[in-house]
Structure formats: structure tokens, C-alpha cells
Amino acid sequence: MAQAGKGKLNYRCPSCFLRELDIDMFFDPDKGEYYCIRCEYTGTEEEVRKANELPRIRYKDMHKRFDFDSMDD
């Protein structure tokens, strides 16, 4: 998940974000990987983007309205 705004994108650590910690990752240009200084997670940009889709599972119905009266049937 990248930050909104102008400038370089900052990715959140997927491992920390699953634990509801908002930690930015750093990029190592020599290895071409992103890394987290808090939990030692490392991965390429593709791996980080893919792993950051996992927390969205928790919030997939965030904008859905549930009508509990019709659920009793």
C-alpha cells in the first residue's frame, strides 16, 4: 500500500501491517529489495504489493450495508 501524495512511493511492511502497525519499508538498491527494520521482512516490489493485499480481506465488506431484519428469515 503506497502513501497518497506526490513524490516517491513508500510501501508499508505487510507483516507489520497485518498486526496493525504502520511501518514504512526501506529500499536496498544493491539487492533490489524492500526491507523492514522492525520485523526483518524483505521482498521485491512485486512481493510487497502482493502481500499488502492480504490485510484487505479484513475490510472487504467495509462499505457494504447489512440489513439484519432480512437475515432472520
Contact map, one row per residue, 1 for C-alpha under 8 A:
1110000001110000000000000000000000000000000000001001000000000000000000000
1111000011110000000000000000000000000000000000000000000000000000000000000
1111100011100000000000000000000000000000000000000000000000000000000000000
0111110000000000000000000000000000000000000000000000000000000000000000000
0011111000000000000000000000000000000000000000000000000000000000000000000
0001111100000000000000000000000000000000000000000000000000000000000000000
0000111110000000000000000000000000000000000000000000000000000000000000000
0000011111000000000000000000000000000000000000000000000000000000000000000
0110001111100000000000000000000000000000000000000000000000000000000000000
1110000111110000000000011100000000000000000000000000000000000000000000000
1110000011111000000000011000000000000000000000010000000000000000000000000
1100000001111101100001111000000000000000000000000001000000000000000000000
0000000000111111100001111000000000110000100000010001000000000000000000000
0000000000011111110000000000000000000000000000010011001000000000000000000
0000000000001111111000000000000000000010100000000000000000000000000000000
0000000000011111111111100000000000000010000000000000000000000000000000000
0000000000011111111111100000000000000000000000000001001000000000000000000
0000000000000111111110000000000000000000000000000000011000000000000000000
0000000000000011111110000000000000000000000000000000000000000000000000000
0000000000000001111111000000000000000000000000000000000000000000000000000
0000000000000001111111100000000000000000000000000000000000000000000000000
0000000000011001100111110000000000000000000000000000000000000000000000000
0000000000011001100011111000000000010100000000000000000000000000000000000
0000000001111000000001111100000000010000000000000000000000000000000000000
0000000001111000000000111110000001111000000000000000000000000000000000000
0000000001000000000000011111000001111000000000000000000000000000000000000
0000000000000000000000001111100111100000000000000000000000000000000000000
0000000000000000000000000111111111100000000000000000000000000000000000000
0000000000000000000000000011111110000000000000000000000000000000000000000
0000000000000000000000000001111100000000000000000000000000000000000000000
0000000000000000000000000001111110000000000000000000000000000000000000000
0000000000000000000000000011111111000000000100000000000000000000000000000
0000000000000000000000000011101111100000011110000000000000000000000000000
0000000000000000000000001111000111110000011110010000000000000000000000000
0000000000001000000000001111000011111001111000000000000000000000000000000
0000000000001000000000111100000001111111110000000000000000000000000000000
0000000000000000000000001100000000111111100000000000000000000000000000000
0000000000000000000000100000000000011111000000000000000000000000000000000
0000000000000011000000000000000000011111100000000000000000000000000000000
0000000000000000000000000000000000111111110000000000000000000000000000000
0000000000001010000000000000000000111011111000000000000000000000000000000
0000000000000000000000000000000011110001111100000000000000000000000000000
0000000000000000000000000000000011100000111111110000000000000000000000000
0000000000000000000000000000000111000000011111110000000000000000000000000
0000000000000000000000000000000011000000001111111000000000000000000000000
0000000000000000000000000000000000000000001111111100000000000000000000000
0000000000000000000000000000000000000000001111111110000000000000000000000
0000000000101100000000000000000001000000001111111111000000000000000000000
1000000000000000000000000000000000000000000011111111100000000000000000000
0000000000000000000000000000000000000000000001111111110000000000000000000
0000000000000100000000000000000000000000000000111111110000000000000000000
1000000000011100100000000000000000000000000000011111111100000000000000000
0000000000000000000000000000000000000000000000001111111110000000000000000
0000000000000000010000000000000000000000000000000111111110000000000000000
0000000000000100110000000000000000000000000000000001111111100000000000000
0000000000000000000000000000000000000000000000000001111111110000000000000
0000000000000000000000000000000000000000000000000000111111110000000000000
0000000000000000000000000000000000000000000000000000001111111000000000000
0000000000000000000000000000000000000000000000000000001111111100000000000
0000000000000000000000000000000000000000000000000000000111111110000000000
0000000000000000000000000000000000000000000000000000000001111111000000000
0000000000000000000000000000000000000000000000000000000000111111000000000
0000000000000000000000000000000000000000000000000000000000011111100000000
0000000000000000000000000000000000000000000000000000000000001111110000000
0000000000000000000000000000000000000000000000000000000000000011111000000
0000000000000000000000000000000000000000000000000000000000000001111100000
0000000000000000000000000000000000000000000000000000000000000000111111100
0000000000000000000000000000000000000000000000000000000000000000011111110
0000000000000000000000000000000000000000000000000000000000000000001111110
0000000000000000000000000000000000000000000000000000000000000000001111111
0000000000000000000000000000000000000000000000000000000000000000001111111
0000000000000000000000000000000000000000000000000000000000000000000111111
0000000000000000000000000000000000000000000000000000000000000000000001111
